[in-house]
Amino acid sequence: MGQFDSDRTVVSIKNRMKNLGMDMDRYIGQVTNKWDSIPSGFGFTCKDNKAYADLMGALVQNPNFGADSMIGASQHRGASFREVGQPDSLHIILSTRPDPSGATCSIHRDSVSVVTGIDPKTGQLIYDPGKVLQHVATDLLHTPLIMPSSRDGIVFGFRF
């Protein structure tokens, strides 16, 4: 058992993935690091090349996930997948290049989902521009201010 296997963030995300039909323990070789700040998540390596390919295939086939566009994945290196249909969403990045922690892959829970659905004709993710601004402010820039929302117009306030 690795040092992060029983960590609350790791267990919570793995359980959410299980509820979406994916047992991450089939693919993960080692959890290399974790973080609890928004967005909370962890870095990991796959067991081997087959597990990496199987995880990639499982994400492509899972209707709860869609592949990110080049713009949506621009802050990450590797193949990027986002959960669809939740106000917060899981975001998974798969790569073969290690980062300083040794992780080649990562998964985190964005507090603001930028995805509203998947286009049934093209299979591409549909993004909510208002949520993108809110996501950048909260999940990327870590500001406590709430930014423009396509549903409620401009919303300012503190995030708790």
Stockholm file with secondary structure:
# STOCKHOLM 1.0

chainA/1-160         MGQFDSDRTVVSIKNRMKNLGMDMDRYIGQVTNKWDSIPSGFGFTCKDNKAYADLMGALVQNPNFGADSMIGASQHRGASFREVGQPDSLHIILSTRPDPSGATCSIHRDSVSVVTGIDPKTGQLIYDPGKVLQHVATDLLHTPLIMPSSRDGIVFGFRF
#=GR chainA/1-160 SS CCTTTTCHHHHHHHHHHHHTTCCGGGTEEEEEEEECSSSCEEEEEESSHHHHHHHHHHHHHCTTEEECCTTTTTTSSSEEEEECSSSSEEEEEECSSCCTTSCSEEEEEESSCCEEEECTTTCCEEECHHHHHHHIIIIISCCSBCCCBTTTBSCCCBCC
#=GC SS_cons         CCTTTTCHHHHHHHHHHHHTTCCGGGTEEEEEEEECSSSCEEEEEESSHHHHHHHHHHHHHCTTEEECCTTTTTTSSSEEEEECSSSSEEEEEECSSCCTTSCSEEEEEESSCCEEEECTTTCCEEECHHHHHHHIIIIISCCSBCCCBTTTBSCCCBCC
//
